[in-house]
Amino acid sequence: MGGSPSPGRLLILAGDPEQARTAAGVASEAGLEPEIAADLTGLLGLLGRGPAAVTLVSLAAPGMEEPLVRRLGSEPRTGGLVLSAPGITLDRALLAEEVGALALLREPLEAEPFAERLRAVVDEGTQVVVPPVAGGGDPDRPRLLGSGPAMATVFEGIARVARTPSTVLITGESGTGKEVVAQALHWASDRRARPFVAVNCAAIPEHLLESELFGHERGAFTGATDRADGVFVQADRGTLFLDEVGELAQPLQA
């Protein structure tokens, strides 16, 4: 596994015994001391005996309702809180972010991927929450689907960047889902209640782009009968996605 994590306790509240055994085996190999709880009461009892290095909680465990997850998130003795679930949805990803979970893992747990995440949490303290994979029941939320190492890297990148106000450059071949990634970034961020505005820069004539982006006043040019806000104003405190930004004229790009 590379570097050995610092010694400590791994507390486990799994959805089924097989998950618990997998997690405990990985923890033992990593030099941690696994302790398994049968239910939430048992988990709180283990926390009462002393702090944990990592606490793994399955959202599929009986009785693990959202208020209880929040309670665990505010419990200082949980150490690096890690959540797992049979399916990763946008709601679960956002809950994991909100309670400060350092990872949200897909069930069933597999030993090698879990070992990698455990090492990242214990050794590096890095946040590796997997963001939206499915949009759930909200038709306005994006559906970013996929599995495997390449998509996991995309998901983790979205989760990290979504917590920042940074400008993001999304690259990829045509049809690979760049706008869906932009929507996922928006929904995973604190800006989700504000507008998401997408503009295809390649589809707007060059002489109209400046007005589209920055707006104009009445009479600014022939046909400008009213004042109009540009997309930067329309997306205020939200997210502006400039599709095909490389097609903008050089002066506008500057």
BELRADA-V834153 format. One record per residue. N is the residue number from 1. RES is the residue in one small letter. PSI is psi in whole degrees, 0 to 359 (* if undefined). Layout:
BEGIN
N_RES_PSI, N_RES_PSI
END
This chain:
BEGIN
1_m_3, 2_g_224, 3_g_145, 4_s_129, 5_p_157, 6_s_145, 7_p_147, 8_g_180, 9_r_140, 10_l_111, 11_l_136, 12_i_124, 13_l_97, 14_a_165, 15_g_334, 16_d_162, 17_p_325, 18_e_319, 19_q_318, 20_a_318, 21_r_319, 22_t_311, 23_a_319, 24_a_321, 25_g_316, 26_v_318, 27_a_318, 28_s_317, 29_e_331, 30_a_0, 31_g_10, 32_l_166, 33_e_99, 34_p_140, 35_e_129, 36_i_132, 37_a_141, 38_a_332, 39_d_181, 40_l_320, 41_t_317, 42_g_322, 43_l_315, 44_l_326, 45_g_319, 46_l_321, 47_l_329, 48_g_340, 49_r_349, 50_g_164, 51_p_153, 52_a_153, 53_a_318, 54_v_142, 55_t_120, 56_l_122, 57_v_126, 58_s_129, 59_l_350, 60_a_357, 61_a_145, 62_p_132, 63_g_3, 64_m_73, 65_e_165, 66_e_317, 67_p_327, 68_l_324, 69_v_319, 70_r_322, 71_r_317, 72_l_324, 73_g_333, 74_s_0, 75_e_112, 76_p_339, 77_r_356, 78_t_343, 79_g_223, 80_g_103, 81_l_128, 82_v_130, 83_l_151, 84_s_156, 85_a_152, 86_p_327, 87_g_143, 88_i_112, 89_t_168, 90_l_317, 91_d_317, 92_r_321, 93_a_317, 94_l_323, 95_l_317, 96_a_317, 97_e_314, 98_e_322, 99_v_3, 100_g_22, 101_a_140, 102_l_351, 103_a_147, 104_l_111, 105_l_149, 106_r_136, 107_e_150, 108_p_144, 109_l_137, 110_e_138, 111_a_311, 112_e_310, 113_p_322, 114_f_322, 115_a_319, 116_e_316, 117_r_321, 118_l_319, 119_r_318, 120_a_320, 121_v_313, 122_v_314, 123_d_316, 124_e_339, 125_g_20, 126_t_149, 127_q_121, 128_v_41, 129_v_133, 130_v_121, 131_p_194, 132_p_122, 133_v_324, 134_a_148, 135_g_357, 136_g_210, 137_g_355, 138_d_115, 139_p_341, 140_d_348, 141_r_146, 142_p_155, 143_r_98, 144_l_103, 145_l_147, 146_g_164, 147_s_170, 148_g_167, 149_p_320, 150_a_315, 151_m_326, 152_a_322, 153_t_319, 154_v_313, 155_f_315, 156_e_322, 157_g_319, 158_i_315, 159_a_319, 160_r_314, 161_v_328, 162_a_336, 163_r_358, 164_t_163, 165_p_15, 166_s_149, 167_t_140, 168_v_134, 169_l_119, 170_i_122, 171_t_157, 172_g_161, 173_e_161, 174_s_133, 175_g_4, 176_t_356, 177_g_33, 178_k_322, 179_e_325, 180_v_322, 181_v_318, 182_a_319, 183_q_320, 184_a_320, 185_l_316, 186_h_313, 187_w_334, 188_a_356, 189_s_174, 190_d_355, 191_r_5, 192_r_335, 193_a_351, 194_r_173, 195_p_147, 196_f_117, 197_v_124, 198_a_135, 199_v_126, 200_n_101, 201_c_337, 202_a_346, 203_a_357, 204_i_129, 205_p_144, 206_e_322, 207_h_348, 208_l_348, 209_l_317, 210_e_317, 211_s_321, 212_e_319, 213_l_314, 214_f_355, 215_g_180, 216_h_162, 217_e_160, 218_r_132, 219_g_6, 220_a_332, 221_f_169, 222_t_125, 223_g_353, 224_a_83, 225_t_344, 226_d_160, 227_r_142, 228_a_137, 229_d_144, 230_g_174, 231_v_335, 232_f_322, 233_v_318, 234_q_327, 235_a_16, 236_d_127, 237_r_10, 238_g_222, 239_t_130, 240_l_120, 241_f_112, 242_l_93, 243_d_140, 244_e_46, 245_v_336, 246_g_346, 247_e_352, 248_l_147, 249_a_149, 250_q_315, 251_p_322, 252_l_322, 253_q_319, 254_a_*
END
